[in-house]
Structure formats: C-alpha cells, structure tokens
C-alpha cells in the first residue's frame, strides 16, 4: 500500500465484512492522528498522516461500525497548509456520502488541536480549532461538556442544529466527552463522575485526552488510583494523548498514535481498537487491536575508524557504507510515496572528524536521499567516550 492513495480517495469500492452479530454495537477507537503534521518539513511524511486517517475511515466502512471515536490530537496544531486541509475535508465529505451519514465520527479536542504553533511556543486556549470547523460543516460530532457548570448540567445532550453538546446517545451507548482539561485533569475527575448518570441499561463511554502515570517512562500522567471512582459509572474510558498503546483492567483503553509523530513513536505498539459490545444480562465487550500500515523506519550505525580531513571523503564513506547495508534488502525502491521506503535514523560515532569537516546535516540528508531508497534522514552525531553506554541504550 502507498500513501499516494490520499490523493484519490475511493471508499465506495471497499469490501464489506458481514456483521456476525446483528445485536452487537461496534465502534472504532482511534486517537492522536496528528493531521497537518509536516514532519521533517517533508511532504511525503505529511501525506502519511492523512493516509493513516484514510485507513481508519476505510476500516470503519469495512467493519460496518456504528460510530468512530477520536480521542483528541486529531490535528497537530492550528497551523495547516490549505491543500492538506482540503484533502481532509474532501476525505470526510466522501466518507459521509459513502456511509449515507450512518457512521458518526465523534471527537474531542486534545492539546495539539488547540495549539497555535507546532514548535517553539506553548499552546494557548483560543477557543478555535480545525475540529470546530469540521463540526460546523457537519462532518464530525465534537463533544465538549462545560466543566464549569454543576455536574448535573455539564453533559448536555448534543444539539445537531447548534452543533454543541457534551454527550450523545447511539443505540444503547451513551458517549460523554470534554475537551483537553489541561495538565492537571485530576481536579475535574469527581465532577465528571458525578455528571455521568449511572444506568445499567446503557453502555457508558467517557472520551478523554490524558495519560495514565506509569504507562510511559518519565512521562507524567494521572494517578490510576484517582481514576478508579469512574469505574462504577464508566464501562469504557476511551483515552488519547499517549502515543503508546495500552489497556488497563479491561476498562481503560488507549490505542496510541495512528502514525509515528516523532522518532520514538516508530518503536511503539500503536494503532486502533475495534470494539464490539453485546448484552445478555450484562454488557460484554470484545476489543480487537488493529495495526495500521505505517511508514517504516530503519536505524544504521556508522563507526569512523579514522579522522577525516575533508568533508567530501567523509560523505563518500558514509554513502558507500549505507549502500552496502541497503544492498542486503533488494526489495526497497526509490519511490518515496511507498510507505515501505523508510525514514532513516543514522548514528555517526567513532573518531571525531577534523574540525574543518563539520557535518552539514541538511546537505548530507539530501545526498543520502538522492543515493538511497529512503524518504528522509535523521542524523545523530555521538563522537564521545560514552559510546558503550549509548550502544546499550540504542
């Protein structure tokens, strides 16, 4: 599969999987899609994120789900190239047409959705987002409960005319949602819990954008003990924010990012959840993990045994060593649109080059992309005495 598919969405010709249980309710839970990301200022990588979103929409049609949940960070920031936004709007318009508006897309705003810049500045709450635009066009349902109201008033029923609300009912499922609650969402947990009506006749989903402490090393999150109160009223806590996939106690679910938004994401288990809900005496759920076809990555290490005195000789050595390594995989081609063409992470170590041979990363990246089947290159220089420690870490 190639990311070129985003330029010609053709959702009409998908093969539908027959529903094995007409009494079940099915939905897809995805998050952290980061549409609009222009990773490494590379247009092919920008298309990869749109391609991942198209795959999610395609799976929703194939599996005939009742709705699709997006747990925040659908966009990477308020910065967006017009051409990319047009593709996304066209994709959603086509999805709505093909499904005859029978598969609702339900989303909340994450911290990136309300972020003005991709880099260099903290986000500021400005009351605007691309998700609000999509909601105003009738392409998605944007849930945003007013957490400043009393608990019994905060989750207002979604109004399709005003296109506002904090909860929506689909069949026997009630979905509650709020925007990103900041870095300390714990202060709102009791209020959220009191705002959810306990009713065993319905399956309750709470859509939130925060992480759980301990699921990612050295990354802060909410203490699990603070969340446990929600378990009495919430059957499925649908999270976004952490790009690593995890499930806790069969009621907290975080699918991870749909595409690698940073270098560490390439090593994470990520994807989406396909969830089936059935009820006999009580509600039971079956959660299937689905990996998406994503851009591949590749690590290469080059050790300098000698001290180069000219940049040309050093670059020639790097290219030759990489060509020799890539010859082991004859299936790779030079088509950057093909998601099998990897992002290369190149680690240079050993003897530090002569001081006049300072590496120009942009120049070397361009040279490698012209000579090897890679879509982009991230170059790391580790000329130091700590190589053994670094090797162990890598």
Secondary structure in CASP SS format (residue, H / E / C, confidence):
PFRMAT SS
TARGET T0000
AUTHOR 0000-0000-0000
METHOD secondary structure of the structure
MODEL  1
X C 1.00
X E 1.00
X H 1.00
X H 1.00
X H 1.00
X H 1.00
X H 1.00
X C 1.00
X C 1.00
X C 1.00
X H 1.00
X H 1.00
X H 1.00
X C 1.00
X C 1.00
X C 1.00
X C 1.00
X C 1.00
X C 1.00
X C 1.00
X C 1.00
X C 1.00
X C 1.00
X C 1.00
X E 1.00
X E 1.00
X E 1.00
X E 1.00
X E 1.00
X E 1.00
X C 1.00
X C 1.00
X C 1.00
X C 1.00
X E 1.00
X C 1.00
X C 1.00
X C 1.00
X H 1.00
X H 1.00
X H 1.00
X C 1.00
X H 1.00
X H 1.00
X H 1.00
X H 1.00
X H 1.00
X H 1.00
X H 1.00
X H 1.00
X H 1.00
X H 1.00
X H 1.00
X H 1.00
X H 1.00
X H 1.00
X H 1.00
X H 1.00
X H 1.00
X H 1.00
X H 1.00
X H 1.00
X C 1.00
X C 1.00
X C 1.00
X C 1.00
X E 1.00
X E 1.00
X E 1.00
X E 1.00
X C 1.00
X C 1.00
X C 1.00
X C 1.00
X E 1.00
X C 1.00
X C 1.00
X C 1.00
X C 1.00
X C 1.00
X C 1.00
X H 1.00
X H 1.00
X H 1.00
X H 1.00
X H 1.00
X H 1.00
X H 1.00
X H 1.00
X H 1.00
X H 1.00
X H 1.00
X H 1.00
X H 1.00
X H 1.00
X H 1.00
X H 1.00
X H 1.00
X C 1.00
X C 1.00
X C 1.00
X C 1.00
X C 1.00
X E 1.00
X E 1.00
X E 1.00
X E 1.00
X C 1.00
X C 1.00
X C 1.00
X C 1.00
X C 1.00
X C 1.00
X C 1.00
X C 1.00
X C 1.00
X C 1.00
X C 1.00
X C 1.00
X C 1.00
X C 1.00
X C 1.00
X C 1.00
X C 1.00
X C 1.00
X C 1.00
X C 1.00
X C 1.00
X C 1.00
X H 1.00
X H 1.00
X H 1.00
X H 1.00
X H 1.00
X H 1.00
X H 1.00
X C 1.00
X C 1.00
X C 1.00
X C 1.00
X E 1.00
X E 1.00
X C 1.00
X C 1.00
X C 1.00
X C 1.00
X C 1.00
X C 1.00
X C 1.00
X C 1.00
X H 1.00
X H 1.00
X H 1.00
X H 1.00
X C 1.00
X C 1.00
X E 1.00
X C 1.00
X E 1.00
X C 1.00
X C 1.00
X C 1.00
X C 1.00
X E 1.00
X C 1.00
X C 1.00
X E 1.00
X E 1.00
X E 1.00
X E 1.00
X C 1.00
X C 1.00
X E 1.00
X E 1.00
X E 1.00
X E 1.00
X E 1.00
X C 1.00
X C 1.00
X C 1.00
X C 1.00
X C 1.00
X C 1.00
X C 1.00
X C 1.00
X H 1.00
X H 1.00
X H 1.00
X H 1.00
X H 1.00
X H 1.00
X H 1.00
X H 1.00
X H 1.00
X H 1.00
X C 1.00
X C 1.00
X C 1.00
X C 1.00
X C 1.00
X C 1.00
X C 1.00
X E 1.00
X E 1.00
X E 1.00
X E 1.00
X E 1.00
X E 1.00
X E 1.00
X C 1.00
X C 1.00
X E 1.00
X C 1.00
X C 1.00
X C 1.00
X C 1.00
X C 1.00
X C 1.00
X C 1.00
X C 1.00
X C 1.00
X E 1.00
X C 1.00
X H 1.00
X H 1.00
X H 1.00
X H 1.00
X H 1.00
X H 1.00
X H 1.00
X H 1.00
X H 1.00
X C 1.00
X C 1.00
X C 1.00
X E 1.00
X E 1.00
X E 1.00
X E 1.00
X E 1.00
X C 1.00
X C 1.00
X C 1.00
X C 1.00
X C 1.00
X E 1.00
X E 1.00
X E 1.00
X C 1.00
X C 1.00
X C 1.00
X E 1.00
X E 1.00
X E 1.00
X C 1.00
X C 1.00
X C 1.00
X C 1.00
X C 1.00
X C 1.00
X C 1.00
X C 1.00
X H 1.00
X H 1.00
X H 1.00
X H 1.00
X H 1.00
X C 1.00
X C 1.00
X C 1.00
X C 1.00
X E 1.00
X E 1.00
X E 1.00
X E 1.00
X E 1.00
X E 1.00
X E 1.00
X E 1.00
X C 1.00
X C 1.00
X C 1.00
X E 1.00
X E 1.00
X E 1.00
X E 1.00
X E 1.00
X E 1.00
X E 1.00
X E 1.00
X C 1.00
X C 1.00
X C 1.00
X C 1.00
X C 1.00
X C 1.00
X E 1.00
X E 1.00
X E 1.00
X E 1.00
X E 1.00
X E 1.00
X E 1.00
X E 1.00
X C 1.00
X C 1.00
X C 1.00
X C 1.00
X C 1.00
X C 1.00
X H 1.00
X H 1.00
X H 1.00
X H 1.00
X H 1.00
X H 1.00
X H 1.00
X H 1.00
X H 1.00
X H 1.00
X H 1.00
X H 1.00
X H 1.00
X H 1.00
X H 1.00
X H 1.00
X C 1.00
X C 1.00
X C 1.00
X C 1.00
X C 1.00
X C 1.00
X C 1.00
X C 1.00
X C 1.00
X C 1.00
X C 1.00
X E 1.00
X C 1.00
X C 1.00
X C 1.00
X E 1.00
X E 1.00
X E 1.00
X E 1.00
X E 1.00
X E 1.00
X E 1.00
X E 1.00
X E 1.00
X C 1.00
X C 1.00
X C 1.00
X C 1.00
X C 1.00
X C 1.00
X C 1.00
X C 1.00
X C 1.00
X C 1.00
X H 1.00
X H 1.00
X H 1.00
X H 1.00
X H 1.00
X H 1.00
X H 1.00
X H 1.00
X H 1.00
X H 1.00
X H 1.00
X C 1.00
X C 1.00
X E 1.00
X E 1.00
X E 1.00
X E 1.00
X E 1.00
X E 1.00
X E 1.00
X E 1.00
X E 1.00
X C 1.00
X C 1.00
X C 1.00
X C 1.00
X H 1.00
X H 1.00
X H 1.00
X H 1.00
X H 1.00
X H 1.00
X H 1.00
X C 1.00
END
